[in-house]
Amino acid sequence: MATIGSLKYISAAQLADRIRAGANSLAVVDVRDDDYIGGHILGSLHFASGSLDATLPTLLRKLQDSETVVFHCALSQQRGPSAALKYLREVAAQENKASGGIVPSKPQTVYVLDRGFVGWQEVYGEDKELTEGYRKELWKYY
C-alpha cells in the first residue's frame, strides 16, 4: 500500500523538461482549491482537493492512459501528497476488484511536484510555454 514515505517527488526543472519535450503520456493534476486563481501549469487538470473524493472516478478515467502523473497543490506539503496517496490507493483497490475496475492501461509512475505551484511559479510563472493564466501580482508576497 502506498504511504507518505513511498511517494516520489519531481522537481520543477524535471517537470518543465518533460513538458517541453512533449511527453504525451504525462498528466499534471492541480488539486488547489480557491488558491487555483493566478495561474497554473500549462495543460494541467484541475481537481480541487475539497471535492476529490467525489471526482476520483472521473480522475481515474482521465488518467487511465497516462504513464506519468504529477500531483501538486500550492506547496505540495499536504493536499498534493494526500491526493497522490488517494489516487494510488484507489488504483490499487480498482486492480483488486474481481469485476475489473477502472485501472491504468499502462504502468504508471506517480509523483508529487516538489515545492508545488509556489516553487513552480518562482521559476516558470512568466513562461507562457509552461504556465497559463499567470498573474504575477497575486504571487509577489508568497
C-alpha positions in Angstrom: 0.0 0.0 0.0 1.2 3.5 -0.8 2.4 5.6 2.1 3.6 9.1 2.6 7.1 7.7 2.8 6.8 5.9 -0.5 5.8 8.9 -2.6 8.1 10.1 -5.3 8.9 13.7 -5.9 9.8 15.6 -9.1 11.4 19.0 -9.3 10.0 21.9 -11.3 13.0 21.7 -13.6 12.5 18.0 -14.3 8.7 18.6 -15.0 9.5 21.5 -17.2 11.9 19.4 -19.2 9.2 16.7 -19.7 6.6 19.3 -20.8 9.0 20.9 -23.2 9.9 17.5 -24.6 6.3 17.0 -25.4 5.8 14.0 -23.2 2.4 12.8 -24.5 1.7 10.4 -21.7 2.2 13.0 -18.9 -0.6 14.3 -16.8 -0.3 17.1 -14.2 -3.1 17.3 -11.6 -3.6 20.5 -9.8 -5.5 20.0 -6.5 -5.6 23.5 -5.3 -8.9 24.8 -4.2 -9.7 28.6 -4.2 -6.0 29.3 -4.4 -6.1 28.0 -8.0 -6.5 31.5 -9.3 -3.4 33.3 -10.6 -2.0 30.7 -12.9 -1.5 27.0 -13.5 0.8 24.6 -15.3 0.0 24.5 -19.0 -2.3 21.6 -19.8 -2.9 20.6 -16.2 -6.1 19.1 -14.9 -7.8 20.9 -12.1 -9.4 18.6 -9.5 -9.9 20.6 -6.3 -8.9 18.7 -3.2 -12.1 19.7 -1.4 -14.1 17.6 -3.9 -11.6 15.0 -4.8 -13.4 12.1 -3.1 -16.5 12.8 -5.3 -14.5 13.3 -8.5 -12.0 10.5 -8.1 -13.8 8.1 -10.5 -13.6 10.8 -13.2 -9.9 11.4 -12.5 -9.2 7.7 -12.7 -10.8 7.6 -16.2 -8.9 10.7 -17.3 -5.6 9.4 -16.2 -6.1 5.8 -17.5 -3.7 6.2 -20.4 -1.1 8.4 -18.7 2.3 6.8 -17.9 3.4 9.7 -15.7 1.1 11.5 -13.3 2.2 14.6 -11.3 0.1 15.9 -8.4 0.5 19.3 -6.8 -1.1 22.0 -4.7 0.4 25.3 -3.6 3.3 24.0 -1.6 2.9 20.2 -2.1 3.0 19.6 1.6 -0.5 18.4 2.3 -3.1 18.5 -0.4 -0.8 17.3 -3.2 0.7 14.4 -1.4 -2.7 13.5 0.1 -4.3 13.5 -3.4 -1.4 11.3 -4.8 -2.0 8.8 -2.0 -5.7 8.7 -2.5 -5.2 8.2 -6.2 -2.6 5.4 -5.7 -4.7 3.6 -3.2 -7.8 3.9 -5.4 -5.9 2.4 -8.4 -4.7 -0.4 -6.1 -8.3 -1.0 -4.9 -9.6 -1.0 -8.5 -7.0 -3.5 -9.6 -8.1 -5.8 -6.8 -11.8 -5.7 -7.8 -13.0 -9.0 -9.2 -15.0 -7.3 -11.9 -12.0 -5.3 -13.1 -12.4 -1.6 -12.1 -11.0 1.4 -13.8 -7.3 0.7 -14.0 -4.4 2.3 -15.9 -3.9 0.8 -19.3 -0.1 1.0 -18.8 2.2 1.0 -15.8 2.2 4.4 -14.1 4.7 6.5 -12.2 3.1 8.9 -9.8 4.9 12.0 -8.5 4.3 15.0 -6.3 5.7 18.3 -7.6 8.4 19.4 -5.1 7.6 22.8 -3.7 4.2 22.8 -5.5 2.9 25.7 -7.6 4.7 28.3 -5.4 8.1 26.8 -6.4 7.0 26.4 -10.0 5.8 30.0 -10.4 9.1 31.4 -9.0 10.9 30.0 -12.0 8.3 29.4 -14.7 5.4 31.7 -13.8 6.0 34.1 -16.7 7.0 31.4 -19.2 3.9 31.2 -21.4 5.2 27.9 -22.9 4.8 26.3 -19.4 2.3 28.4 -17.4 -1.0 29.8 -18.4 -3.2 32.4 -16.7 -0.3 33.7 -14.6 -0.9 36.8 -12.6 2.4 38.0 -11.0 0.7 40.4 -8.7 -1.1 37.6 -6.9 2.2 35.8 -6.1 4.6 38.7 -5.2 4.1 38.1 -1.4 4.2 34.3 -1.5 
